[in-house]
Amino acid sequence: MANMKQQIKRYKNDDKKHAINSAYKSALKTAIKKVLVAVEAGKKEEAVVAYNAAASKLDSSVSKGLYHKNYANRQKSRLSKLVNSI
């Protein structure tokens, strides 16, 4: 642990931000899994609703700086192909 007051504060802030980011990433993964489950079950309407929620979370994760925009676009493209294949 650092002795400087500013570095101690930096550690605390980093821990808070890490908890927020990891919770957001976990929610995003859950949203993507909901799309995959709906596609596996063959439920088109449910898959479309889940896809819209996942796409929204992907876009906001890019704006927050959690993921690169190409990652989000690749995931949205992959999921939309699956939803349209039903």
N, C-alpha and C positions, 0 to 999 in steps of 0.2 A: 504494500500500500504506500502511496506517495505521502510525503510530508507536507507538500504545499497545499494551501487552502484551495486554490483554483483547480488543482488536479483532482482533489477529493470531490469537489463539486462536479467536475467533468465526469468522473466515474459514476456518480449518482445519476446524472442526466443520461449517460449512456445506458445504464441499466434500465431506466424508465423507457427510453426510446426502443431498446431491444425488446422489452416485453410487449410494447404496443405493436412493433413491426411483426414480431413472431405471431401474435394473435391475429393480425390482419392477414398474414400469409396463410395461416391455418384456415381461416374463414374462406379465403379464396380457393384453397385446395378442396374444401368441402363443397363449395359451389360447383366446381368443375366435376367432382365425383357425382353430384346429383344429376348433372347432364348425362354422364356416362351410364348411370343406373337407369334413368328414364329411357335412354336409347336401347339398352339391353332388354328392357321390358317391352319395348315397342310402343310406348305411349307418346305419341307425337305432340299432343297439346302440352303435356307435362314437360316434355323435353324442350319445347320452345320457350316456355316460361322460365325454366331453369337456365337455358342458354342466355336469355336476356339478362338475368340476374348475374350470371358469371361474366358476361361481356362488360357489364357495368362495373363490376368489381375489378376486372382486368384494366379497364381504362383508368379508374381512379388509382390503382396501384402504380400505373405509369406516371400519373401526375404527382403522386407522393414520392416518386423516386425509388420505389421498391424493386421494380423490374424495368428492363429495357423495353422500348416500344416495339422492337422486332419480336421479342418474346411474347408480348401480349397479342400482337397481330397473328403470330404463328398459332397460338393457342386458340384464338377466336376462329381462325380459318379451319383448323382441325376439328373443332367442335361443331362448326356450322356444316361441314361436310357430313359428319355423323348424323346430325339432326335431319338434314335433307335426304339422307339415304333411307329414312324410314318410309 
